[in-house]
Amino acid sequence: MDIQNELVWSHSRGRAFHGCRRAYWFNYYGSWGGWDAAAPEEARLAYVQKKLTSRAMWTGSIVHMVAEQGLKRAMDDADRGYAIVDWPGDAMRAYAKRTAQADIAGSASGRWLSRPSKLTGFAEHYYALPVTDADWQAALDEIDRQVGSLAENRIYKRLRVAAVRIREVEELRRFWVGDAEVYLAIDAMVGDGTGGVVIIDWKTGDSHDDGEIAAQLGVYGLYATQELGVAEDRVVAMHVNLRHGTETRHVVGPAAIQAARDAVATGVAEMRAALVDVPNNVARKEDFPPLPEGSERCAWCNFRRVCGRE
C-alpha cells in the first residue's frame, strides 16, 4: 500500500514554512519517496539530507533521549507495582556517552547511509566540514554536563518519584483542529493530582525565544484541553533549560490556547494556498523559491547540496 503525503501541521513545520520556502519544499515534498532505491536522484538526495543533524541539534536529541528513557523506566516500574529503581547520574551519563560515541563513529564511517531514517548522520561529516577532534570532544563534554544536570534536576527527580501520575512522555500524537490535523510530541505531561496537568518542556540550547516557547506551549495546552478534557485554566507548563540550569513557569490559559487554535488555522490556510492541488497535497518546486543567492542561511542548510547552494 502506498503511503500518502498528507499536510499535517506542527509547530516546527509552521516555522519552516516561514523560513526558506525551497528548504520547506525539499523537507516535506521534494524528499517524499526518497527512501525508495528506485526514487529519482533529487528525491533520494533530499531524503538523505533531510535526515542530517548537527552537533548542536544532536546534543539536544541525546539529552532528550536520556530524559525519556529515565521517565519511561520509572513509569514501567510503577505500572508493574514495583519500587522505582534508581538510575544514578553516573549510569545516565555513561549511557549517553556510549550512545553519542556510537553515533559519531557510525556517521564518520558512512554506515548511517544504509539506514538514514534510523541511524545518525552529521552534516559535519556529509559536507566534510573542518571539525576537529577537540570540537567533537567539546560536544561530548556538553552532553555529559547536561545529562548530569538532568540527573540532579528537581523536576526530573519529582517526575520519577511521581511516575504513576505521568500521563505521557514523548508520545507522537495526531489530533484535529477544525479541518486540520496536528502533530505533536510532549516531552512529559503529569497530572497535578487535582484534575490539572503540568507539561514539562526540556530545553538544551544556548538561547530560546520566549514568544516561540509560548506558542509551542499553547499548542500543547490545546491538545491537553481538547483531547484529554483538561480545563483551560488547569494547564501549567515548565520550561526547563538544562544548559543554563533555569526553570520558567507558564500558565497556559484560555488566551494562549485560542492563539494556538488561530495559529493552526492560519498556518494551514497559508500552506494550502501554496499548493497546486490541495486535495492531493501536491506542491510544485517552482512555487517555493529559494533564498537570494549569497544568503548566510544557505551555508548551514541541510539541503544546500541538492539545492545547488553548497
C-alpha positions as CSV (number, residue, x, y, z in Angstrom):
1,M,0.0,0.0,0.0
2,D,1.3,3.4,-1.0
3,I,2.0,5.9,1.8
4,Q,0.2,9.2,1.2
5,N,1.9,12.5,1.7
6,E,-0.5,14.4,3.9
7,L,-0.4,18.0,5.0
8,V,-0.2,17.7,8.8
9,W,0.5,20.9,10.8
10,S,3.1,21.1,13.6
11,H,4.8,23.9,15.3
12,S,8.1,23.1,13.6
13,R,6.5,22.8,10.2
14,G,4.9,26.2,10.7
15,R,8.3,27.7,11.5
16,A,9.8,26.0,8.4
17,F,7.1,27.4,6.1
18,H,8.0,31.0,7.2
19,G,11.7,30.4,6.6
20,C,13.2,29.3,3.3
21,R,10.4,28.1,1.1
22,R,12.7,25.9,-1.1
23,A,14.0,24.2,2.1
24,Y,10.4,23.7,3.2
25,W,9.6,22.1,-0.2
26,F,12.6,19.8,0.0
27,N,11.7,18.8,3.5
28,Y,8.0,18.0,3.0
29,Y,7.6,17.4,-0.7
30,G,10.9,17.0,-2.6
31,S,12.2,14.3,-0.3
32,W,9.0,12.3,-0.4
33,G,9.6,8.7,-1.5
34,G,13.4,9.2,-1.4
35,W,13.7,6.2,0.9
36,D,13.0,4.0,-2.2
37,A,16.1,2.9,-4.2
38,A,14.0,3.5,-7.4
39,A,13.2,7.1,-6.5
40,P,14.5,10.0,-8.7
41,E,18.0,11.1,-7.7
42,E,16.8,14.5,-6.4
43,A,14.3,12.8,-4.1
44,R,16.9,10.4,-2.8
45,L,19.4,13.2,-2.1
46,A,16.8,15.3,-0.5
47,Y,15.7,12.4,1.7
48,V,19.3,11.8,2.9
49,Q,19.9,15.5,3.6
50,K,16.6,15.8,5.4
51,K,17.9,13.2,7.9
52,L,21.1,15.1,8.7
53,T,21.7,16.6,12.1
54,S,24.3,18.9,13.5
55,R,26.3,18.8,16.7
56,A,24.0,21.4,18.4
57,M,20.8,19.6,17.4
58,W,22.2,16.2,18.3
59,T,23.3,17.3,21.7
60,G,19.6,18.2,22.5
61,S,18.5,14.9,21.0
62,I,20.8,12.8,23.2
63,V,19.7,14.7,26.4
64,H,16.0,14.3,25.5
65,M,16.6,10.6,24.8
66,V,18.1,10.1,28.2
67,A,15.3,12.0,29.9
68,E,12.7,9.9,28.0
69,Q,14.4,6.7,29.0
70,G,14.7,7.6,32.7
71,L,11.0,8.6,32.9
72,K,9.7,5.6,31.0
73,R,11.8,3.2,33.2
74,A,10.1,4.7,36.2
75,M,6.7,4.5,34.6
76,D,7.2,0.9,33.8
77,D,8.2,0.1,37.4
78,A,5.2,2.0,38.7
79,D,2.8,0.1,36.3
80,R,4.2,-3.2,37.5
81,G,3.7,-2.2,41.1
82,Y,7.4,-2.4,41.8
83,A,9.6,0.1,43.7
84,I,11.0,2.5,41.3
85,V,14.6,1.5,40.5
86,D,17.0,4.4,40.7
87,W,19.0,5.3,37.6
88,P,22.1,7.0,39.1
89,G,23.6,10.1,37.4
90,D,26.8,8.2,36.6
91,A,24.9,5.5,34.8
92,M,22.8,8.0,32.9
93,R,26.0,9.8,31.8
94,A,27.7,6.5,30.8
95,Y,24.6,5.6,28.7
96,A,24.6,8.9,27.0
97,K,28.3,8.7,26.3
98,R,28.1,5.2,24.7
99,T,25.2,6.3,22.5
100,A,26.9,9.5,21.5
101,Q,30.2,7.8,20.6
102,A,28.4,5.2,18.5
103,D,26.6,8.0,16.7
104,I,29.8,9.8,15.8
105,A,31.5,6.6,14.7
106,G,28.6,5.4,12.5
107,S,28.4,8.8,10.9
108,A,32.1,9.2,10.3
109,S,32.3,5.7,8.6
110,G,29.3,6.4,6.4
111,R,27.4,3.4,7.8
112,W,24.4,5.6,8.6
113,L,23.7,6.0,4.9
114,S,22.5,2.4,4.9
115,R,19.6,3.4,7.3
116,P,19.4,7.2,7.3
117,S,16.0,7.1,9.0
118,K,17.3,5.1,11.9
119,L,21.0,6.0,12.3
120,T,22.6,9.4,13.0
121,G,24.3,11.2,10.2
122,F,26.1,14.5,10.8
123,A,26.1,17.4,8.4
124,E,29.7,17.9,9.5
125,H,30.7,14.5,8.0
126,Y,28.4,14.6,5.0
127,Y,29.7,18.0,3.9
128,A,33.3,17.3,5.1
129,L,33.4,20.4,7.3
130,P,36.6,21.3,9.1
131,V,35.6,19.9,12.5
132,T,38.4,18.8,14.8
133,D,38.6,16.0,17.4
134,A,38.5,18.8,20.0
135,D,35.2,20.0,18.6
136,W,33.7,16.6,18.9
137,Q,35.0,16.2,22.4
138,A,33.5,19.6,23.4
139,A,30.1,18.3,22.2
140,L,30.6,15.1,24.2
141,D,31.5,17.1,27.2
142,E,28.4,19.3,26.9
143,I,26.2,16.2,26.6
144,D,27.9,14.8,29.8
145,R,27.3,18.1,31.6
146,Q,23.7,18.4,30.6
147,V,22.8,14.8,31.4
148,G,24.4,15.4,34.8
149,S,22.3,18.5,35.2
150,L,19.2,16.4,34.3
151,A,20.0,13.8,36.8
152,E,20.1,16.4,39.6
153,N,17.2,18.5,38.3
154,R,14.5,18.7,41.0
155,I,11.6,18.5,38.4
156,Y,13.1,15.3,36.8
157,K,13.5,13.8,40.2
158,R,9.9,14.6,41.2
159,L,8.6,13.2,38.0
160,R,10.4,9.9,38.6
161,V,9.0,9.7,42.2
162,A,5.5,10.5,40.9
163,A,5.8,8.3,37.9
164,V,2.3,6.8,38.5
165,R,0.9,10.2,37.7
166,I,2.8,10.7,34.4
167,R,0.3,10.7,31.5
168,E,2.7,10.6,28.6
169,V,6.3,11.0,27.6
170,E,7.4,11.8,24.0
171,E,4.4,10.1,22.5
172,L,3.7,11.2,18.9
173,R,0.1,12.4,18.8
174,R,-2.2,13.4,16.0
175,F,-5.4,15.3,16.6
176,W,-7.8,17.6,14.6
177,V,-8.2,21.3,15.0
178,G,-11.1,22.2,12.8
179,D,-10.3,20.6,9.4
180,A,-6.6,20.5,10.1
181,E,-4.6,17.6,11.5
182,V,-1.9,18.5,14.0
183,Y,1.2,16.6,15.1
184,L,3.0,17.0,18.5
185,A,5.1,15.1,21.0
186,I,5.3,16.5,24.5
187,D,8.5,15.9,26.5
188,A,6.5,15.0,29.6
189,M,3.0,15.6,31.0
190,V,2.0,14.7,34.5
191,G,-1.3,15.0,36.4
192,D,-1.2,17.5,39.3
193,G,-3.5,15.3,41.4
194,T,-6.4,17.7,41.3
195,G,-7.6,17.4,37.7
196,G,-5.0,19.6,36.1
197,V,-1.8,18.8,34.2
198,V,1.8,20.1,34.3
199,I,3.7,20.0,30.9
200,I,7.4,19.7,31.1
201,D,9.5,21.0,28.2
202,W,13.2,20.3,28.3
203,K,15.4,22.8,26.5
204,T,19.1,22.3,25.8
205,G,20.1,25.2,23.5
206,D,22.1,28.3,24.3
207,S,19.1,30.7,23.7
208,H,15.4,30.4,23.1
209,D,12.8,32.9,22.0
210,D,10.2,33.4,24.7
211,G,7.5,34.0,22.1
212,E,8.3,30.8,20.3
213,I,8.2,28.9,23.6
214,A,4.9,30.4,24.5
215,A,3.4,29.5,21.1
216,Q,4.7,25.9,21.4
217,L,3.3,25.5,24.9
218,G,0.0,26.9,23.7
219,V,-0.3,24.1,21.2
220,Y,0.4,21.6,24.0
221,G,-2.3,23.3,26.1
222,L,-4.7,23.0,23.1
223,Y,-4.1,19.3,23.0
224,A,-4.5,18.8,26.7
225,T,-7.8,20.6,26.8
226,Q,-9.3,19.3,23.6
227,E,-8.1,15.7,23.6
228,L,-7.7,14.9,27.4
229,G,-10.6,17.1,28.7
230,V,-8.4,19.2,31.0
231,A,-10.0,22.6,31.9
232,E,-8.4,25.5,30.1
233,D,-7.4,27.2,33.4
234,R,-5.7,24.0,34.7
235,V,-2.8,23.7,32.4
236,V,0.7,24.7,33.6
237,A,3.9,24.3,31.8
238,M,7.5,24.3,33.0
239,H,10.2,25.3,30.6
240,V,13.4,23.7,32.0
241,N,16.7,24.8,30.4
242,L,19.3,22.2,31.2
243,R,22.1,24.1,29.6
244,H,21.7,27.1,31.9
245,G,20.0,25.3,34.9
246,T,16.9,27.6,34.8
247,E,13.2,26.9,35.1
248,T,10.3,29.1,33.9
249,R,6.7,28.5,34.8
250,H,4.0,29.3,32.3
251,V,0.2,29.3,32.9
252,V,-1.2,28.1,29.6
253,G,-4.7,29.7,29.9
254,P,-7.6,30.3,27.5
255,A,-5.8,33.1,25.6
256,A,-2.8,31.0,24.8
257,I,-4.9,28.1,23.8
258,Q,-7.1,30.3,21.5
259,A,-3.9,31.8,20.0
260,A,-2.7,28.2,19.2
261,R,-6.0,27.4,17.6
262,D,-5.8,30.5,15.5
263,A,-2.2,29.8,14.6
264,V,-3.1,26.3,13.3
265,A,-6.0,27.6,11.2
266,T,-3.9,30.5,9.7
267,G,-0.8,28.3,9.1
268,V,-2.7,25.5,7.4
269,A,-4.6,28.1,5.2
270,E,-1.2,29.6,4.1
271,M,0.3,26.2,3.4
272,R,-2.8,25.1,1.3
273,A,-2.7,28.3,-0.6
274,A,0.8,27.4,-1.8
275,L,-0.3,24.1,-3.2
276,V,-1.2,23.4,-6.8
277,D,-3.6,20.5,-5.8
278,V,-5.0,20.9,-2.3
279,P,-7.0,17.6,-2.1
280,N,-3.9,15.6,-3.0
281,N,-1.4,17.8,-1.3
282,V,0.7,18.4,-4.4
283,A,3.3,21.2,-4.4
284,R,5.4,22.4,-7.3
285,K,9.0,23.1,-6.7
286,E,8.9,26.4,-8.7
287,D,6.2,27.8,-6.4
288,F,8.7,27.5,-3.4
289,P,11.6,29.8,-4.3
290,P,15.0,29.6,-2.6
291,L,16.5,32.4,-0.6
292,P,18.5,35.0,-2.6
293,E,22.0,33.9,-3.8
294,G,24.6,34.5,-1.1
295,S,22.2,34.2,1.8
296,E,24.0,33.3,5.0
297,R,21.3,30.8,5.9
298,C,22.3,28.7,2.9
299,A,25.7,28.0,4.5
300,W,24.2,25.8,7.2
301,C,21.0,24.5,5.5
302,N,20.9,20.7,5.2
303,F,19.7,20.9,1.6
304,R,22.5,23.0,0.3
305,R,23.8,20.2,-2.0
306,V,20.5,19.2,-3.6
307,C,19.6,22.9,-3.8
308,G,22.8,23.8,-5.6
309,R,24.0,26.1,-2.8
310,E,26.9,24.0,-1.4
